[in-house]
C-alpha cells in the first residue's frame, strides 16, 4: 500500500513495518510544508497492530524519524509486483495525458450538469467511477455521461473496502458495478487495490484495477482554490499532477464543479495535456 512521508529539508526517506523495509521509490515533490515522497509498504500477513517507522535524511545529513502503529486485518493475500503496482497506480495510462476521474454518486443533477458543461466547453474526456447502486438508481444520468462522450467505470456495487470482505462478497461487489462495459475497477476507498486477490477478482470481469496519482480530497469540503493548488502543486498528502497521471475527484465534492475550470486551465498552463472529447 502507498503512504506519504514528509519532512522539512529532506533528501531521502526510509520506511519499515516491523523492521521490514519498504520501497521509497515513488514520486518526490516540494511544497510549503517541506519535501514529501510516496513510499510503499507491505502489511504483515499476521492480523493485528504493527509498528510503522519512517526516517528522513535531511539536507544537512542529519536524520529525523517518527513511529506509529498500523493495523492489518481482513482475508490474507499477497501484494502485487512492482510492474503491476505501477500500472494500477496510473490505471494503465501509458500516454502523457492527465486523466480526470470522478468517483461515487452526485450531489444533484444541477452540479453534475455543471461538471459536464465544463468538460464539454474545455473539450476534456473524463472517467466517472460510479457505484452499481447509484447507476441503477440514476440510469438517465449514466446515459447522459456516455452520450457526452465520457467513460463510466466500475466503483463496485456499494463502495465496500474490498480488502476487508470475503471472496464471495468480493465477487459480488465486482460483478454488480454499473452495467456499462467498464474496463476499469476502482475499489471503495482504494482499499485492497494493490493485492493479488482483488486484481484477480477484477480480471474475472475483464477489468483492470485503477488507483490514482493525485488526490484532491475534495470530499473534505476544501475550497476551490485549495483543490486547484493540490492538483497543480501538491501538498503534504499528495503530489501534483504529472504527465500520464490520474487525478481523483468526486461527484459529491462540494466545490469540485467550481474548481474544475481552474484545474483544467492550470494543467494546460503547465504544458500538460488531457484526453479530448473530439
C-alpha positions, 0 to 999 in steps of 0.5 A: 500500500502507498503512504506519504512521508514528509519532512522539512529539508529532506533528501531521502526517506526510509520506511519499515513495518516491523523492521521490514523495509519498504520501497521509497521509490515513488514520486518526490515533490516540494511544497510549503510544508517541506519535501514529501515522497510516496513510499510503499509498504507491505502489511504483515500477513499476521492480523493485528497492530504493527509498528510503522517507522519512517526516517528522513535524511535531511539536507544537512545529513542529519536524520529525523524519524517518527513511529506509529502503529498500523493495523492489518486485518481482513482475508490474507493475500499477497501484494502485487509486483512492482510492474503491476503496482505501477500500472494500477497506480496510473490505471494503465495510462501509458500516454502523457495525458492527465486523466480526470476521474470522478468517483461515487454518486452526485450531489444533484443533477444541477452540479453534475450538469455543471461538471459536464458543461465544463468538460464539454466547453474545455473539450476534456474526456473524463472517467466517472467511477460510479457505484452499481447502486447509484447507476441503477438508481440514476440510469438517465444520468449514466446515459447522459455521461456516455452520450457526452462522450465520457467513460463510466467505470466500475466503483463496485456495487456499494463502495465496500473496502474490498480488502476487508470482505470475503471472496464471495462478497468480493465477487459480488461487489465486482460483478454488480458495478454499473452495467456499462462495459467498464474496463476499469475497477476502482475499489471503495476507498482504494482499499485492497487495490494493490493485492493479488486477490482483488486484481484477480477478482477484477480480471474475472470481469475483464477489468483492470484495477485503477488507483490514482496519482493525485488526490484532491480530497475534495470530499473534505469540503476544501475550497476551490482554490485549495483543490486547484493548488493540490492538483497543480502543486501538491501538498503534504498528502499528495503530489501534483499532477504529472504527465500520464497521471490520474487525478481523483475527484468526486461527484459529491465534492462540494466545490469540485464543479467550481474548481474544475475550470481552474484545474483544467486551465492550470494543467494546460498552463503547465504544458500538460495535456488531457484526453479530448472529447473530439 
